[in-house]
């Protein structure tokens, strides 16, 4: 089980959170009309090894969205910030 260091609530079990996906994927502009750009955004994602940024929602706590830096090999969490404080 992961232990996620919520900046507001402190160290919590992953069961209090809901995974929100890859935080490094850039969404196309709303005016984008190229279907390939939207297909790539929605369906085609990498599966990186090593450090990775992820969105997590603290559903059973402060209800804040977090950006967690986690190693996908060892599951070690090396950082956690509120999503609203992270520049897109």
PDB file of N, CA, C and O in Angstrom:
ATOM      1  N   UNK A   1       0.835  -1.171   0.000  1.00  0.00           N
ATOM      2  CA  UNK A   1       0.000   0.000   0.000  1.00  0.00           C
ATOM      3  C   UNK A   1       0.887   1.244   0.000  1.00  0.00           C
ATOM      4  O   UNK A   1       1.919   1.288   0.670  1.00  0.00           O
ATOM      5  N   UNK A   2       0.475   2.235  -0.748  1.00  0.00           N
ATOM      6  CA  UNK A   2       1.187   3.512  -0.759  1.00  0.00           C
ATOM      7  C   UNK A   2       0.758   4.354   0.434  1.00  0.00           C
ATOM      8  O   UNK A   2      -0.380   4.260   0.895  1.00  0.00           O
ATOM      9  N   UNK A   3       1.667   5.168   0.922  1.00  0.00           N
ATOM     10  CA  UNK A   3       1.366   6.170   1.941  1.00  0.00           C
ATOM     11  C   UNK A   3       1.657   7.513   1.283  1.00  0.00           C
ATOM     12  O   UNK A   3       2.802   7.813   0.944  1.00  0.00           O
ATOM     13  N   UNK A   4       0.617   8.316   1.105  1.00  0.00           N
ATOM     14  CA  UNK A   4       0.739   9.577   0.384  1.00  0.00           C
ATOM     15  C   UNK A   4       0.796  10.733   1.383  1.00  0.00           C
ATOM     16  O   UNK A   4      -0.089  10.862   2.229  1.00  0.00           O
ATOM     17  N   UNK A   5       1.840  11.584   1.293  1.00  0.00           N
ATOM     18  CA  UNK A   5       1.978  12.702   2.229  1.00  0.00           C
ATOM     19  C   UNK A   5       1.156  13.917   1.781  1.00  0.00           C
ATOM     20  O   UNK A   5       1.678  14.812   1.116  1.00  0.00           O
ATOM     21  N   UNK A   6      -0.110  13.945   2.143  1.00  0.00           N
ATOM     22  CA  UNK A   6      -0.986  15.065   1.777  1.00  0.00           C
ATOM     23  C   UNK A   6      -0.460  16.337   2.444  1.00  0.00           C
ATOM     24  O   UNK A   6      -0.194  16.326   3.646  1.00  0.00           O
ATOM     25  N   UNK A   7      -0.305  17.432   1.694  1.00  0.00           N
ATOM     26  CA  UNK A   7       0.206  18.677   2.278  1.00  0.00           C
ATOM     27  C   UNK A   7      -0.732  19.263   3.337  1.00  0.00           C
ATOM     28  O   UNK A   7      -0.297  20.062   4.166  1.00  0.00           O
ATOM     29  N   UNK A   8      -2.003  18.880   3.319  1.00  0.00           N
ATOM     30  CA  UNK A   8      -2.968  19.424   4.274  1.00  0.00           C
ATOM     31  C   UNK A   8      -3.211  18.458   5.434  1.00  0.00           C
ATOM     32  O   UNK A   8      -3.231  18.878   6.591  1.00  0.00           O
ATOM     33  N   UNK A   9      -3.396  17.174   5.139  1.00  0.00           N
ATOM     34  CA  UNK A   9      -3.789  16.188   6.149  1.00  0.00           C
ATOM     35  C   UNK A   9      -2.634  15.374   6.722  1.00  0.00           C
ATOM     36  O   UNK A   9      -2.799  14.701   7.740  1.00  0.00           O
ATOM     37  N   UNK A  10      -1.488  15.426   6.093  1.00  0.00           N
ATOM     38  CA  UNK A  10      -0.355  14.619   6.543  1.00  0.00           C
ATOM     39  C   UNK A  10      -0.319  13.274   5.830  1.00  0.00           C
ATOM     40  O   UNK A  10      -0.984  13.085   4.812  1.00  0.00           O
ATOM     41  N   UNK A  11       0.457  12.348   6.367  1.00  0.00           N
ATOM     42  CA  UNK A  11       0.659  11.038   5.748  1.00  0.00           C
ATOM     43  C   UNK A  11      -0.610  10.204   5.860  1.00  0.00           C
ATOM     44  O   UNK A  11      -1.131  10.002   6.957  1.00  0.00           O
ATOM     45  N   UNK A  12      -1.117   9.711   4.703  1.00  0.00           N
ATOM     46  CA  UNK A  12      -2.365   8.954   4.665  1.00  0.00           C
ATOM     47  C   UNK A  12      -2.226   7.735   3.756  1.00  0.00           C
ATOM     48  O   UNK A  12      -1.387   7.720   2.855  1.00  0.00           O
ATOM     49  N   UNK A  13      -3.053   6.710   3.996  1.00  0.00           N
ATOM     50  CA  UNK A  13      -3.084   5.515   3.154  1.00  0.00           C
ATOM     51  C   UNK A  13      -3.682   5.849   1.797  1.00  0.00           C
ATOM     52  O   UNK A  13      -4.532   6.732   1.683  1.00  0.00           O
ATOM     53  N   UNK A  14      -3.234   5.141   0.772  1.00  0.00           N
ATOM     54  CA  UNK A  14      -3.743   5.378  -0.586  1.00  0.00           C
ATOM     55  C   UNK A  14      -5.233   5.092  -0.707  1.00  0.00           C
ATOM     56  O   UNK A  14      -5.871   5.575  -1.642  1.00  0.00           O
ATOM     57  N   UNK A  15      -5.809   4.316   0.219  1.00  0.00           N
ATOM     58  CA  UNK A  15      -7.237   3.994   0.158  1.00  0.00           C
ATOM     59  C   UNK A  15      -8.111   5.227   0.348  1.00  0.00           C
ATOM     60  O   UNK A  15      -9.298   5.196   0.023  1.00  0.00           O
ATOM     61  N   UNK A  16      -7.540   6.316   0.874  1.00  0.00           N
ATOM     62  CA  UNK A  16      -8.279   7.568   1.032  1.00  0.00           C
ATOM     63  C   UNK A  16      -8.308   8.388  -0.250  1.00  0.00           C
ATOM     64  O   UNK A  16      -9.010   9.396  -0.331  1.00  0.00           O
ATOM     65  N   UNK A  17      -7.545   7.957  -1.255  1.00  0.00           N
ATOM     66  CA  UNK A  17      -7.376   8.732  -2.477  1.00  0.00           C
ATOM     67  C   UNK A  17      -7.957   8.011  -3.683  1.00  0.00           C
ATOM     68  O   UNK A  17      -8.186   6.802  -3.664  1.00  0.00           O
ATOM     69  N   UNK A  18      -8.184   8.786  -4.722  1.00  0.00           N
ATOM     70  CA  UNK A  18      -8.588   8.244  -6.016  1.00  0.00           C
ATOM     71  C   UNK A  18      -7.555   8.711  -7.047  1.00  0.00           C
ATOM     72  O   UNK A  18      -7.231   9.896  -7.127  1.00  0.00           O
ATOM     73  N   UNK A  19      -7.043   7.754  -7.834  1.00  0.00           N
ATOM     74  CA  UNK A  19      -6.038   8.076  -8.848  1.00  0.00           C
ATOM     75  C   UNK A  19      -6.684   8.890  -9.959  1.00  0.00           C
ATOM     76  O   UNK A  19      -7.774   8.564 -10.429  1.00  0.00           O
ATOM     77  N   UNK A  20      -5.998   9.957 -10.376  1.00  0.00           N
ATOM     78  CA  UNK A  20      -6.561  10.841 -11.390  1.00  0.00           C
ATOM     79  C   UNK A  20      -5.840  10.844 -12.722  1.00  0.00           C
ATOM     80  O   UNK A  20      -6.249  11.551 -13.643  1.00  0.00           O
ATOM     81  N   UNK A  21      -4.771  10.065 -12.844  1.00  0.00           N
ATOM     82  CA  UNK A  21      -4.093   9.974 -14.127  1.00  0.00           C
ATOM     83  C   UNK A  21      -2.751  10.686 -14.169  1.00  0.00           C
ATOM     84  O   UNK A  21      -2.274  11.229 -13.172  1.00  0.00           O
ATOM     85  N   UNK A  22      -2.168  10.665 -15.344  1.00  0.00           N
ATOM     86  CA  UNK A  22      -0.852  11.224 -15.618  1.00  0.00           C
ATOM     87  C   UNK A  22      -0.910  12.755 -15.563  1.00  0.00           C
ATOM     88  O   UNK A  22      -1.684  13.372 -16.295  1.00  0.00           O
ATOM     89  N   UNK A  23      -0.109  13.356 -14.712  1.00  0.00           N
ATOM     90  CA  UNK A  23      -0.116  14.808 -14.569  1.00  0.00           C
ATOM     91  C   UNK A  23       0.803  15.508 -15.563  1.00  0.00           C
ATOM     92  O   UNK A  23       0.877  16.737 -15.579  1.00  0.00           O
ATOM     93  N   UNK A  24       1.494  14.746 -16.382  1.00  0.00           N
ATOM     94  CA  UNK A  24       2.409  15.368 -17.340  1.00  0.00           C
ATOM     95  C   UNK A  24       1.822  15.466 -18.747  1.00  0.00           C
ATOM     96  O   UNK A  24       2.433  16.073 -19.626  1.00  0.00           O
ATOM     97  N   UNK A  25       0.657  14.883 -18.967  1.00  0.00           N
ATOM     98  CA  UNK A  25       0.024  14.921 -20.291  1.00  0.00           C
ATOM     99  C   UNK A  25      -0.586  16.307 -20.518  1.00  0.00           C
ATOM    100  O   UNK A  25      -1.307  16.826 -19.666  1.00  0.00           O
ATOM    101  N   UNK A  26      -0.290  16.888 -21.666  1.00  0.00           N
ATOM    102  CA  UNK A  26      -0.808  18.217 -22.013  1.00  0.00           C
ATOM    103  C   UNK A  26      -2.053  18.086 -22.885  1.00  0.00           C
ATOM    104  O   UNK A  26      -2.027  17.437 -23.931  1.00  0.00           O
ATOM    105  N   UNK A  27      -3.131  18.704 -22.445  1.00  0.00           N
ATOM    106  CA  UNK A  27      -4.385  18.678 -23.190  1.00  0.00           C
ATOM    107  C   UNK A  27      -4.293  19.616 -24.389  1.00  0.00           C
ATOM    108  O   UNK A  27      -3.732  20.707 -24.287  1.00  0.00           O
ATOM    109  N   UNK A  28      -4.848  19.188 -25.535  1.00  0.00           N
ATOM    110  CA  UNK A  28      -4.874  20.093 -26.692  1.00  0.00           C
ATOM    111  C   UNK A  28      -5.757  21.315 -26.399  1.00  0.00           C
ATOM    112  O   UNK A  28      -6.629  21.258 -25.533  1.00  0.00           O
ATOM    113  N   UNK A  29      -5.532  22.390 -27.106  1.00  0.00           N
ATOM    114  CA  UNK A  29      -6.366  23.588 -26.953  1.00  0.00           C
ATOM    115  C   UNK A  29      -7.808  23.257 -27.304  1.00  0.00           C
ATOM    116  O   UNK A  29      -8.057  22.407 -28.159  1.00  0.00           O
ATOM    117  N   UNK A  30      -8.749  23.908 -26.663  1.00  0.00           N
ATOM    118  CA  UNK A  30     -10.171  23.636 -26.919  1.00  0.00           C
ATOM    119  C   UNK A  30     -10.540  23.893 -28.379  1.00  0.00           C
ATOM    120  O   UNK A  30     -11.467  23.276 -28.902  1.00  0.00           O
ATOM    121  N   UNK A  31      -9.827  24.790 -29.029  1.00  0.00           N
ATOM    122  CA  UNK A  31     -10.112  25.116 -30.430  1.00  0.00           C
ATOM    123  C   UNK A  31      -9.481  24.110 -31.399  1.00  0.00           C
ATOM    124  O   UNK A  31      -9.679  24.214 -32.610  1.00  0.00           O
ATOM    125  N   UNK A  32      -8.740  23.157 -30.888  1.00  0.00           N
ATOM    126  CA  UNK A  32      -8.065  22.173 -31.746  1.00  0.00           C
ATOM    127  C   UNK A  32      -9.105  21.336 -32.493  1.00  0.00           C
ATOM    128  O   UNK A  32     -10.004  20.765 -31.876  1.00  0.00           O
ATOM    129  N   UNK A  33      -8.983  21.262 -33.815  1.00  0.00           N
ATOM    130  CA  UNK A  33      -9.938  20.503 -34.620  1.00  0.00           C
ATOM    131  C   UNK A  33      -9.343  19.235 -35.224  1.00  0.00           C
ATOM    132  O   UNK A  33     -10.054  18.464 -35.867  1.00  0.00           O
ATOM    133  N   UNK A  34      -8.067  19.017 -35.026  1.00  0.00           N
ATOM    134  CA  UNK A  34      -7.417  17.824 -35.564  1.00  0.00           C
ATOM    135  C   UNK A  34      -7.793  16.609 -34.714  1.00  0.00           C
ATOM    136  O   UNK A  34      -7.419  16.546 -33.543  1.00  0.00           O
ATOM    137  N   UNK A  35      -8.529  15.637 -35.282  1.00  0.00           N
ATOM    138  CA  UNK A  35      -8.935  14.466 -34.497  1.00  0.00           C
ATOM    139  C   UNK A  35      -7.746  13.663 -33.957  1.00  0.00           C
ATOM    140  O   UNK A  35      -7.845  13.055 -32.891  1.00  0.00           O
ATOM    141  N   UNK A  36      -6.624  13.658 -34.687  1.00  0.00           N
ATOM    142  CA  UNK A  36      -5.450  12.907 -34.229  1.00  0.00           C
ATOM    143  C   UNK A  36      -4.920  13.468 -32.906  1.00  0.00           C
ATOM    144  O   UNK A  36      -4.508  12.704 -32.033  1.00  0.00           O
ATOM    145  N   UNK A  37      -4.928  14.785 -32.755  1.00  0.00           N
ATOM    146  CA  UNK A  37      -4.449  15.398 -31.512  1.00  0.00           C
ATOM    147  C   UNK A  37      -5.308  14.941 -30.333  1.00  0.00           C
ATOM    148  O   UNK A  37      -4.781  14.654 -29.257  1.00  0.00           O
ATOM    149  N   UNK A  38      -6.625  14.872 -30.528  1.00  0.00           N
ATOM    150  CA  UNK A  38      -7.521  14.436 -29.454  1.00  0.00           C
ATOM    151  C   UNK A  38      -7.421  12.935 -29.220  1.00  0.00           C
ATOM    152  O   UNK A  38      -7.496  12.488 -28.076  1.00  0.00           O
ATOM    153  N   UNK A  39      -7.255  12.151 -30.278  1.00  0.00           N
ATOM    154  CA  UNK A  39      -7.074  10.694 -30.112  1.00  0.00           C
ATOM    155  C   UNK A  39      -5.818  10.407 -29.306  1.00  0.00           C
ATOM    156  O   UNK A  39      -5.825   9.577 -28.396  1.00  0.00           O
ATOM    157  N   UNK A  40      -4.733  11.107 -29.653  1.00  0.00           N
ATOM    158  CA  UNK A  40      -3.478  10.915 -28.919  1.00  0.00           C
ATOM    159  C   UNK A  40      -3.647  11.281 -27.451  1.00  0.00           C
ATOM    160  O   UNK A  40      -3.150  10.575 -26.573  1.00  0.00           O
ATOM    161  N   UNK A  41      -4.344  12.381 -27.179  1.00  0.00           N
ATOM    162  CA  UNK A  41      -4.552  12.840 -25.801  1.00  0.00           C
ATOM    163  C   UNK A  41      -5.397  11.851 -24.988  1.00  0.00           C
ATOM    164  O   UNK A  41      -5.070  11.544 -23.842  1.00  0.00           O
ATOM    165  N   UNK A  42      -6.471  11.361 -25.583  1.00  0.00           N
ATOM    166  CA  UNK A  42      -7.403  10.503 -24.855  1.00  0.00           C
ATOM    167  C   UNK A  42      -6.934   9.051 -24.765  1.00  0.00           C
ATOM    168  O   UNK A  42      -7.048   8.437 -23.705  1.00  0.00           O
ATOM    169  N   UNK A  43      -6.412   8.495 -25.851  1.00  0.00           N
ATOM    170  CA  UNK A  43      -6.177   7.055 -25.905  1.00  0.00           C
ATOM    171  C   UNK A  43      -4.723   6.593 -25.850  1.00  0.00           C
ATOM    172  O   UNK A  43      -4.454   5.477 -25.407  1.00  0.00           O
ATOM    173  N   UNK A  44      -3.793   7.417 -26.285  1.00  0.00           N
ATOM    174  CA  UNK A  44      -2.409   6.955 -26.383  1.00  0.00           C
ATOM    175  C   UNK A  44      -1.532   7.602 -25.320  1.00  0.00           C
ATOM    176  O   UNK A  44      -1.228   8.794 -25.380  1.00  0.00           O
ATOM    177  N   UNK A  45      -1.141   6.805 -24.362  1.00  0.00           N
ATOM    178  CA  UNK A  45      -0.314   7.288 -23.262  1.00  0.00           C
ATOM    179  C   UNK A  45       0.916   6.406 -23.121  1.00  0.00           C
ATOM    180  O   UNK A  45       0.876   5.213 -23.421  1.00  0.00           O
ATOM    181  N   UNK A  46       1.991   6.995 -22.667  1.00  0.00           N
ATOM    182  CA  UNK A  46       3.190   6.232 -22.388  1.00  0.00           C
ATOM    183  C   UNK A  46       3.040   5.495 -21.057  1.00  0.00           C
ATOM    184  O   UNK A  46       2.145   5.785 -20.263  1.00  0.00           O
ATOM    185  N   UNK A  47       3.919   4.555 -20.841  1.00  0.00           N
ATOM    186  CA  UNK A  47       3.953   3.817 -19.584  1.00  0.00           C
ATOM    187  C   UNK A  47       5.382   3.921 -19.046  1.00  0.00           C
ATOM    188  O   UNK A  47       6.177   2.990 -19.171  1.00  0.00           O
ATOM    189  N   UNK A  48       5.690   5.086 -18.438  1.00  0.00           N
ATOM    190  CA  UNK A  48       7.083   5.356 -18.085  1.00  0.00           C
ATOM    191  C   UNK A  48       7.602   4.514 -16.922  1.00  0.00           C
ATOM    192  O   UNK A  48       6.851   4.114 -16.032  1.00  0.00           O
ATOM    193  N   UNK A  49       8.893   4.263 -16.956  1.00  0.00           N
ATOM    194  CA  UNK A  49       9.592   3.649 -15.818  1.00  0.00           C
ATOM    195  C   UNK A  49      10.330   4.776 -15.112  1.00  0.00           C
ATOM    196  O   UNK A  49      10.913   5.649 -15.756  1.00  0.00           O
ATOM    197  N   UNK A  50      10.300   4.751 -13.811  1.00  0.00           N
ATOM    198  CA  UNK A  50      11.014   5.773 -13.052  1.00  0.00           C
ATOM    199  C   UNK A  50      10.072   6.843 -12.525  1.00  0.00           C
ATOM    200  O   UNK A  50       8.874   6.612 -12.358  1.00  0.00           O
ATOM    201  N   UNK A  51      10.634   8.014 -12.268  1.00  0.00           N
ATOM    202  CA  UNK A  51       9.837   9.105 -11.688  1.00  0.00           C
ATOM    203  C   UNK A  51       8.756   9.568 -12.649  1.00  0.00           C
ATOM    204  O   UNK A  51       8.963   9.680 -13.857  1.00  0.00           O
ATOM    205  N   UNK A  52       7.592   9.832 -12.063  1.00  0.00           N
ATOM    206  CA  UNK A  52       6.415  10.114 -12.860  1.00  0.00           C
ATOM    207  C   UNK A  52       5.502  11.025 -12.050  1.00  0.00           C
ATOM    208  O   UNK A  52       5.371  10.836 -10.840  1.00  0.00           O
ATOM    209  N   UNK A  53       4.865  12.014 -12.686  1.00  0.00           N
ATOM    210  CA  UNK A  53       3.913  12.887 -12.011  1.00  0.00           C
ATOM    211  C   UNK A  53       2.504  12.360 -12.204  1.00  0.00           C
ATOM    212  O   UNK A  53       2.107  12.024 -13.320  1.00  0.00           O
ATOM    213  N   UNK A  54       1.746  12.288 -11.114  1.00  0.00           N
ATOM    214  CA  UNK A  54       0.389  11.744 -11.159  1.00  0.00           C
ATOM    215  C   UNK A  54      -0.572  12.646 -10.388  1.00  0.00           C
ATOM    216  O   UNK A  54      -0.195  13.279  -9.402  1.00  0.00           O
ATOM    217  N   UNK A  55      -1.821  12.692 -10.855  1.00  0.00           N
ATOM    218  CA  UNK A  55      -2.881  13.370 -10.106  1.00  0.00           C
ATOM    219  C   UNK A  55      -3.523  12.372  -9.153  1.00  0.00           C
ATOM    220  O   UNK A  55      -3.807  11.235  -9.531  1.00  0.00           O
ATOM    221  N   UNK A  56      -3.747  12.797  -7.926  1.00  0.00           N
ATOM    222  CA  UNK A  56      -4.481  12.018  -6.932  1.00  0.00           C
ATOM    223  C   UNK A  56      -5.484  12.952  -6.269  1.00  0.00           C
ATOM    224  O   UNK A  56      -5.166  14.101  -5.963  1.00  0.00           O
ATOM    225  N   UNK A  57      -6.702  12.452  -6.049  1.00  0.00           N
ATOM    226  CA  UNK A  57      -7.747  13.236  -5.391  1.00  0.00           C
ATOM    227  C   UNK A  57      -7.939  12.684  -3.985  1.00  0.00           C
ATOM    228  O   UNK A  57      -8.192  11.491  -3.819  1.00  0.00           O
ATOM    229  N   UNK A  58      -7.822  13.535  -2.974  1.00  0.00           N
ATOM    230  CA  UNK A  58      -7.976  13.085  -1.587  1.00  0.00           C
ATOM    231  C   UNK A  58      -9.462  13.043  -1.238  1.00  0.00           C
ATOM    232  O   UNK A  58      -9.989  13.941  -0.582  1.00  0.00           O
ATOM    233  N   UNK A  59     -10.112  11.997  -1.685  1.00  0.00           N
ATOM    234  CA  UNK A  59     -11.568  11.846  -1.589  1.00  0.00           C
ATOM    235  C   UNK A  59     -12.047  11.752  -0.140  1.00  0.00           C
ATOM    236  O   UNK A  59     -13.061  12.355   0.211  1.00  0.00           O
ATOM    237  N   UNK A  60     -11.340  11.013   0.694  1.00  0.00           N
ATOM    238  CA  UNK A  60     -11.793  10.803   2.070  1.00  0.00           C
ATOM    239  C   UNK A  60     -11.060  11.698   3.065  1.00  0.00           C
ATOM    240  O   UNK A  60     -10.971  11.377   4.250  1.00  0.00           O
ATOM    241  N   UNK A  61     -10.547  12.795   2.588  1.00  0.00           N
ATOM    242  CA  UNK A  61      -9.841  13.729   3.463  1.00  0.00           C
ATOM    243  C   UNK A  61     -10.225  15.151   3.121  1.00  0.00           C
ATOM    244  O   UNK A  61     -11.397  15.519   3.197  1.00  0.00           O
ATOM    245  N   UNK A  62      -9.249  15.948   2.745  1.00  0.00           N
ATOM    246  CA  UNK A  62      -9.450  17.371   2.477  1.00  0.00           C
ATOM    247  C   UNK A  62     -10.103  17.657   1.122  1.00  0.00           C
ATOM    248  O   UNK A  62     -10.447  18.802   0.828  1.00  0.00           O
ATOM    249  N   UNK A  63     -10.275  16.615   0.294  1.00  0.00           N
ATOM    250  CA  UNK A  63     -10.910  16.707  -1.024  1.00  0.00           C
ATOM    251  C   UNK A  63     -10.110  17.541  -2.022  1.00  0.00           C
ATOM    252  O   UNK A  63     -10.665  18.020  -3.010  1.00  0.00           O
ATOM    253  N   UNK A  64      -8.836  17.714  -1.777  1.00  0.00           N
ATOM    254  CA  UNK A  64      -7.970  18.472  -2.679  1.00  0.00           C
ATOM    255  C   UNK A  64      -7.359  17.550  -3.731  1.00  0.00           C
ATOM    256  O   UNK A  64      -7.144  16.362  -3.490  1.00  0.00           O
ATOM    257  N   UNK A  65      -7.084  18.125  -4.908  1.00  0.00           N
ATOM    258  CA  UNK A  65      -6.336  17.426  -5.944  1.00  0.00           C
ATOM    259  C   UNK A  65      -4.858  17.651  -5.684  1.00  0.00           C
ATOM    260  O   UNK A  65      -4.433  18.770  -5.398  1.00  0.00           O
ATOM    261  N   UNK A  66      -4.078  16.584  -5.784  1.00  0.00           N
ATOM    262  CA  UNK A  66      -2.642  16.638  -5.525  1.00  0.00           C
ATOM    263  C   UNK A  66      -1.868  16.195  -6.758  1.00  0.00           C
ATOM    264  O   UNK A  66      -2.375  15.427  -7.575  1.00  0.00           O
ATOM    265  N   UNK A  67      -0.643  16.679  -6.888  1.00  0.00           N
ATOM    266  CA  UNK A  67       0.298  16.166  -7.881  1.00  0.00           C
ATOM    267  C   UNK A  67       1.373  15.436  -7.083  1.00  0.00           C
ATOM    268  O   UNK A  67       2.105  16.038  -6.297  1.00  0.00           O
ATOM    269  N   UNK A  68       1.450  14.133  -7.301  1.00  0.00           N
ATOM    270  CA  UNK A  68       2.374  13.276  -6.572  1.00  0.00           C
ATOM    271  C   UNK A  68       3.481  12.832  -7.519  1.00  0.00           C
ATOM    272  O   UNK A  68       3.210  12.401  -8.640  1.00  0.00           O
ATOM    273  N   UNK A  69       4.724  12.937  -7.070  1.00  0.00           N
ATOM    274  CA  UNK A  69       5.846  12.418  -7.849  1.00  0.00           C
ATOM    275  C   UNK A  69       6.188  11.047  -7.283  1.00  0.00           C
ATOM    276  O   UNK A  69       6.632  10.924  -6.142  1.00  0.00           O
ATOM    277  N   UNK A  70       5.972  10.007  -8.109  1.00  0.00           N
ATOM    278  CA  UNK A  70       6.146   8.628  -7.660  1.00  0.00           C
ATOM    279  C   UNK A  70       7.023   7.877  -8.638  1.00  0.00           C
ATOM    280  O   UNK A  70       6.923   8.074  -9.850  1.00  0.00           O
ATOM    281  N   UNK A  71       7.884   7.016  -8.115  1.00  0.00           N
ATOM    282  CA  UNK A  71       8.709   6.150  -8.949  1.00  0.00           C
ATOM    283  C   UNK A  71       7.859   4.925  -9.297  1.00  0.00           C
ATOM    284  O   UNK A  71       7.402   4.212  -8.403  1.00  0.00           O
ATOM    285  N   UNK A  72       7.649   4.683 -10.584  1.00  0.00           N
ATOM    286  CA  UNK A  72       6.776   3.590 -11.007  1.00  0.00           C
ATOM    287  C   UNK A  72       7.398   2.213 -10.822  1.00  0.00           C
ATOM    288  O   UNK A  72       6.703   1.203 -10.933  1.00  0.00           O
ATOM    289  N   UNK A  73       8.685   2.158 -10.546  1.00  0.00           N
ATOM    290  CA  UNK A  73       9.355   0.879 -10.327  1.00  0.00           C
ATOM    291  C   UNK A  73       9.326   0.506  -8.841  1.00  0.00           C
ATOM    292  O   UNK A  73       8.951  -0.610  -8.480  1.00  0.00           O
ATOM    293  N   UNK A  74       9.723   1.445  -7.991  1.00  0.00           N
ATOM    294  CA  UNK A  74       9.822   1.150  -6.556  1.00  0.00           C
ATOM    295  C   UNK A  74       8.613   1.650  -5.758  1.00  0.00           C
ATOM    296  O   UNK A  74       8.455   1.286  -4.592  1.00  0.00           O
ATOM    297  N   UNK A  75       7.765   2.471  -6.364  1.00  0.00           N
ATOM    298  CA  UNK A  75       6.598   3.089  -5.729  1.00  0.00           C
ATOM    299  C   UNK A  75       6.962   4.080  -4.633  1.00  0.00           C
ATOM    300  O   UNK A  75       6.111   4.442  -3.820  1.00  0.00           O
ATOM    301  N   UNK A  76       8.210   4.521  -4.601  1.00  0.00           N
ATOM    302  CA  UNK A  76       8.634   5.515  -3.626  1.00  0.00           C
ATOM    303  C   UNK A  76       8.087   6.880  -4.045  1.00  0.00           C
ATOM    304  O   UNK A  76       8.250   7.299  -5.192  1.00  0.00           O
ATOM    305  N   UNK A  77       7.442   7.562  -3.113  1.00  0.00           N
ATOM    306  CA  UNK A  77       6.905   8.896  -3.378  1.00  0.00           C
ATOM    307  C   UNK A  77       7.937   9.910  -2.916  1.00  0.00           C
ATOM    308  O   UNK A  77       8.328   9.931  -1.749  1.00  0.00           O
ATOM    309  N   UNK A  78       8.379  10.761  -3.862  1.00  0.00           N
ATOM    310  CA  UNK A  78       9.431  11.720  -3.536  1.00  0.00           C
ATOM    311  C   UNK A  78       8.917  13.148  -3.436  1.00  0.00           C
ATOM    312  O   UNK A  78       9.690  14.053  -3.118  1.00  0.00           O
ATOM    313  N   UNK A  79       7.638  13.374  -3.697  1.00  0.00           N
ATOM    314  CA  UNK A  79       7.094  14.708  -3.580  1.00  0.00           C
ATOM    315  C   UNK A  79       5.589  14.721  -3.728  1.00  0.00           C
ATOM    316  O   UNK A  79       5.010  13.850  -4.376  1.00  0.00           O
ATOM    317  N   UNK A  80       4.963  15.710  -3.127  1.00  0.00           N
ATOM    318  CA  UNK A  80       3.511  15.856  -3.214  1.00  0.00           C
ATOM    319  C   UNK A  80       3.164  17.324  -3.014  1.00  0.00           C
ATOM    320  O   UNK A  80       3.566  17.936  -2.025  1.00  0.00           O
ATOM    321  N   UNK A  81       2.416  17.884  -3.959  1.00  0.00           N
ATOM    322  CA  UNK A  81       2.005  19.288  -3.871  1.00  0.00           C
ATOM    323  C   UNK A  81       0.535  19.406  -4.223  1.00  0.00           C
ATOM    324  O   UNK A  81      -0.024  18.528  -4.881  1.00  0.00           O
ATOM    325  N   UNK A  82      -0.085  20.480  -3.789  1.00  0.00           N
ATOM    326  CA  UNK A  82      -1.456  20.749  -4.198  1.00  0.00           C
ATOM    327  C   UNK A  82      -1.457  21.055  -5.689  1.00  0.00           C
ATOM    328  O   UNK A  82      -0.601  21.798  -6.168  1.00  0.00           O
ATOM    329  N   UNK A  83      -2.402  20.494  -6.421  1.00  0.00           N
ATOM    330  CA  UNK A  83      -2.444  20.686  -7.877  1.00  0.00           C
ATOM    331  C   UNK A  83      -2.629  22.146  -8.246  1.00  0.00           C
ATOM    332  O   UNK A  83      -2.107  22.595  -9.266  1.00  0.00           O
ATOM    333  N   UNK A  84      -3.358  22.888  -7.439  1.00  0.00           N
ATOM    334  CA  UNK A  84      -3.594  24.300  -7.758  1.00  0.00           C
ATOM    335  C   UNK A  84      -2.323  25.146  -7.656  1.00  0.00           C
ATOM    336  O   UNK A  84      -2.280  26.269  -8.159  1.00  0.00           O
ATOM    337  N   UNK A  85      -1.287  24.603  -7.004  1.00  0.00           N
ATOM    338  CA  UNK A  85      -0.027  25.331  -6.859  1.00  0.00           C
ATOM    339  C   UNK A  85       1.007  24.932  -7.907  1.00  0.00           C
ATOM    340  O   UNK A  85       2.109  25.479  -7.940  1.00  0.00           O
ATOM    341  N   UNK A  86       0.648  23.979  -8.759  1.00  0.00           N
ATOM    342  CA  UNK A  86       1.574  23.498  -9.794  1.00  0.00           C
ATOM    343  C   UNK A  86       1.213  24.165 -11.104  1.00  0.00           C
ATOM    344  O   UNK A  86       0.054  24.135 -11.518  1.00  0.00           O
ATOM    345  N   UNK A  87       2.215  24.782 -11.778  1.00  0.00           N
ATOM    346  CA  UNK A  87       1.926  25.413 -13.069  1.00  0.00           C
ATOM    347  C   UNK A  87       1.669  24.360 -14.127  1.00  0.00           C
ATOM    348  O   UNK A  87       2.322  23.317 -14.150  1.00  0.00           O
ATOM    349  N   UNK A  88       0.716  24.636 -15.004  1.00  0.00           N
ATOM    350  CA  UNK A  88       0.398  23.661 -16.073  1.00  0.00           C
ATOM    351  C   UNK A  88       1.522  23.506 -17.063  1.00  0.00           C
ATOM    352  O   UNK A  88       1.407  22.729 -18.011  1.00  0.00           O
TER     353      UNK A  88
END
